[in-house]
């Protein structure tokens, strides 16, 4: 790779890290009120168009963040970089009304490169969870009194980030193993505004979490057309701390008061996660992916104030079409993808699971510059929850854009 491309990649990484540090809201869902928020469904490269599936896919043409073992397939001369963006619109439906909102933000920053002929390494910064909710005009009781506030507004934002390092090694041409290590960190802020006739209370709680998690994965190719994979993420605890600020405003501004405090909060437990995947060629140009994931939330023995954690199952299927590459025919060079995923939820509220399902479509537009560089565009339509037992049904549309670049290392061009 020439020096100018190395400088370009470095500048992209620095700029992306700066932007991501400044903007962290990737959700606007009432269901992000629970626990640490909603799990992030956006991944790298072509994975989004397949519904997040990729446990059995190699990383020979893009960064596959789904399985660390995939890094064992990266070419010795390849350097991959992936920058993702996300835009989402939500429609919330409950008995008595409907509302909509839209958000847009960066979704991931990733890079990957070979270590040896048989091994590779990737570094990815991606949200693990997203928090973004707004609840307005509700009544709440004054602590120690039978009276109520006139109105209360509650807003939440933030989430947990996952700085992940994946390492993969090819033991043979068909069998790969991988290790993953994640540094988890972030904060969740909730602001409650309580309105009395003459006074206004603003209570801001900032919960900070940090922790470390490890996992492993494997991939095995039965043949040129069929492979399997598996991953395991070990259970862990995220250490928590809390800072609170309470401010009182009066109508005459003569008795404004502010009090701050620091306290510890319960550690949040992440469960054991096991996942398995299959990839197989159906015909010459079609590839099918199947993934299944089990999260053992019941073993954490923890509850949310609004519900109970239960074991979660997620399953998905995706298909990809890659035609014969012809430089002079633009549409022959495109890659087409579709996927469907369903999970039965990890939280039970009012004896109802919060289930979700998603339909995904995607297209890959190559740069046609002799590399695997590509613009990956994904669209998802999903539904979460239902209008029963006081729950809210959430329908959402998501557009994802991933700039997936490949640079070629240590290859001297004949003409510069």
N, C-alpha and C positions, 0 to 999 in steps of 0.2 A: 504494500500500500504506500502510495506517495505521501510525502510530508503534508501536503495541503489537505489530504483527506483525514489524516490523523488530527490535524488542527481543527478541522471542521467537526469531527466527532466530539472532540474535547469541548469545544464551544457549545455544541448542542446539549451535552450532558450538564455542563455548568448552568446554562440558561434554564434547562428543564428543572433541575433541582431547586433553583431559586424560585421559579414560578410555583412549583408544587408546594414549597414551604410557605408561600403566601396565601394559597387558596386550597382549602381542604374540604369543602362541602360538596359531596357527590351524591347526596340523597335529599329528597324532600318527601318523606313518607311517614305517616303516623306510626307505622310498625317499627321505625328506627328508635322509638321511645324505649323499647325493651332491651335489657341487657346492655351490651356494648354497641348496639345498633345492628343494621342489616349487613349480612355478609356481602362482600363485593363479588359481583358476577362477571366483571370485565377482566379479560386476560390479554395476552400478547398475540401479535401476528394474526394468523388466519383462524385462531381458536374461537374468536367471538362469533364468526359466521356459522360455526358448527355447534353452537350452544354450549361453549366452554369445555368441549370434549378434546382429549389429547393424551390420555395416559399411555397409550400404546404408540404414539407418533414419535418419530425421531426428530432431532434438531439439525438435520443436514441442510435445510433451506430456510429456516427461520428459528426464532427463540421460542422453544416450548417450555413454558413455566409450570406445566402440569405435572411433570415427572423429572426429577434430577437425573435419572439414568439416561434420558434422551441426549444429554450433553456429550455422552461418549461417542456420538455419531457425527459430531461437528468436524468439518474439513480442516486440515492442518493450516490451510491458507486463508480461512474465512474469519471475518470479524463482523458480528451482527450488532445492530443497534435498533431499538424499537421505542418509538414515542407514541403514546396513545392519547386520544381525546374522546370525550363522551358528552352527548347532549340527551336529555331525558325530559319527557313531559308526562305528568301524572294526572289521572282523573280519579278523584275519591268520591265514592257513592255510599251514602247511608240513608236510613229512613228519614225523609224530610229534606234532602238536599244533595247537591253535587258541586264539586269545586275542582279547579284545575290549576296546575303550576308548571313551570319549566325551569330547568337548571342546565348549566354547561360547565365543564371543567376538564383539566387534565386527568387521565386515569392511570397511566403507568409510565415508567421510565426503565428501560432494560438494556443491558449489553451482554454479549457473550463472545468468547474467544477460546481457541484451543490452548491447552497446556502442553500436551505431548501429541504424538500421532494418534494415540488411543484415548485421549481424555480431553475434557473441556470444562470451562467454568462460566457461570453466568451470575450477574448481579442485577437484582430487580428491586425497585421501590414501587410498591403498589398498596392501595388501601386494603386492609383486612376487613374492616367494618366501616360503615358510613352512618352518620347521624345527622338528621335534618328534619325537624318537625316544628309545627306552630299550632298551638291550641288557644283559641280566643273566647272571651266572653263566657267563662264558666264561673260558677259559684263555689267558694271554698270557705270552710269554717275558720274562725279565729281560734287559735290554739288556747284552750282553757276557758272558752266562752261559748255560749249558745248562739251568739250572733254570727253573721256571715259577712265576708267581704262583699261589696257590691258586685265587683267583677274581678276576674283573674285571667291574665294572659301568661302562657308558658311557651317559651321557645328553647329549642335545643339544637346544638351544632357540634361538629367535630368528628371524631372517629379514631380508630387505631390503625397505624401504619405498619407495614410489613417490609422490612429491609432484608431481603432473602438472598442467600448465596447458595447456588446449586453447583454440585460437582458430579460429573459422570465419567465412568471409565468402562471401556469395552474389553471384557475378558477374552472374548472371541469375536469373530465376525458377526455372530448371531446373538450373543448374550452380553447385556450391559447392566451395570449396577450404578447406583447414585446415592449421594448423601445431600441433605439440605439442612441449613441452619438459618434461623430467622431471629432477627432482633425486632421485637414488637414494642411499639411506643406510641403515645398519643394522649390527647386530652378530650374530654367531653364536657361541654359547658351547657348548663341549664339556667335560664334567666326567668324568674317568676316575678310578675308585676301585679301587685294587689292594690286595688283601688277602693278607698273608703270615701266617705262624703267629703272630709276635709284633709285627708292624708293619703299618701301613696307610698307603699313599701316596695322596694326592689331588692329581691334576694337572688344573688348570683352564686351558683355553686360550680366550681371547676374541679373535675375529677381527673387526675393524672394516673396513667397506667404504664407499666413497663415490664418486660419479661423476655424470656428466651425460649425458643422451641427448636427441636431437632426432628428429623424424619429421614426416611430412606425410600428407595424405589428400585424397580428392576424392569427390564424389557427383554423379551426373547422373540426372535424371528423364526417361526417354524419354516417359512419359505420366503421367497421373494414377494409373495402376495399376502401373507398372513403373519401378524405379530400380536403378542399380548403384553400387558404391563400391569404393574401394581405399585401402590404407594402406601406408606404408613406414616402418620404424623403422631408423635407421642403426646400424651396429655401434659399440660403444664399449668402454672399459675401466673397471673399477671398481678404484680404488686400495685396497690392503689394508695393514693393520698388525696386529700380533699382540702381545698381552700374556699372559704365562704365569705361573702361580703353582703352585709345588710345595710341598706340606705333608706332613711325616712325623709320624705319630702312633705312639707306642709304648704298650705295655700298661701300663707303670708311669708314663707321662707325664713321664719325667725327661729325655728327649732330643728333645722335639718341636722340629722345625725348619721354617722357611718361607723359601722363596727365590722372588723375583720377577724377571722379565726382560721386556724389550721387544725386538721384532724386526720386520723387514719380511717380507712374504709376497708371492708372485706376484700380479700383477694378475689379476682374473677378467674374461674377455672375453665380452661379449654379442654375438650374431651379427646380421647383417642379417636383417630379417623383412619379408616381403611378404605381403599379404593382399588378397583380393578377395571381394566380396559381391554378392548379388542379392536384391531384394525384389520380389514381384509379387502381385497380387490374384488369387486363384483364382476366387472368386465374390464376391457382394456383401459378405459378412461375414468371409471367410477371407483371410488374408495368409500367404504362404510366404516364408521366408528361407533362403538358401543361402550358406555362407561357406567359404572355403578359405584356409589359411595355410601358408606355407613358411618355416622357420627354418634358416639355413645354418650350422649348428653345426660342420660339418667344416672350414669356412674359418677357424675360430678356432685350429686347430692346438693344442688343449689336451686334456689327458686328466685323468681323475679316477683316484685311486689304486685304485679298484675297477672302473673301466670306461673306455670311450672314447666321446667325443662324436661323434654322427653327425647328418646332416641330418634334420630332423623335418618331417613333414607332418600337418596337422590339417584335418579336414573335418567339417561339421555341417549339419544341416537342422532347421528349426523352423517350426511353424505356429501361427497365432494366430486366435482367433475373437472378434470384437467385434460384438455385436448392436446393434440399434437402441435408442438410449437412451430409456428411459421412466421418469420419476421415480417413478411409482406401482408399478412392478414391479421388486423388488430383483434378482432373478436375471437380468433382461434387461440390467441395468447392469454385470454382471460381465464380466470379460475372461478367456478361457481360453487356455492356451498349452501346447505340448508340443514337445520337441526331442530330438535324438539327435546325439552327437558322438563322434568317434574320432580318436585320434592314435597314430602308430607309435613315439613316444618319441624322445628326443634322446640316450639313453644305451644303450650295449650292454655287458652284463655276461655273462661266460662265453659269448660268441657269441650271446647272446639279447637282442633288443630288449625294453625295458620298455614294452609297449604299454598303452593304457588306452582305455576306452569308457564313455560315460555316457548314461543315459536321464533326461530332465528333464520335469517337469510344473510348471505354474504357474497361479496365479489372481490376478487384480487386483480389488480391492474399492474402488470409488470412494467418495469422501466425499459426493458429490452436493451440493456447495456452490457450484456454478457455476464450479469450477476443475478442473484436471487432477489434483488431489491424490488419492492412491491408496495403499492398503496392498498391496504386492506380496509374495505368498508363493510360494516355489519349493521343489520337492522334487527331489532328484537321487539316482539309484542308479548307482554306478559300480564298475568292476573294473579293477585294475591288476596287471600281472605275471602269473606262472603258476608252478605247482609243478613246475618242471623245472630241471635243472642247478643245484640249490642255491638257486633263487630262491624268493620268497614271493609268494603270491597275496593281494591285499588287496581286500576288498569293503567298500564304504562307503555310508552313507546320509547325506544332507546336507539340512537344512532351512534355508532362507534367508528372512529377513524384511527388507523394505525399506520404510521410511516415506518415501514420495516426495511431497513437498509442493510446491504452486505458490502463490505469492503474486502478487497483481495490483498493479503499481506505477501510481501517478499517475492513478488512476481515483477520482474523488470520488463517494462514495455519496450518494444522495438522502436516505436515512434512516440515522442513526448512533445 
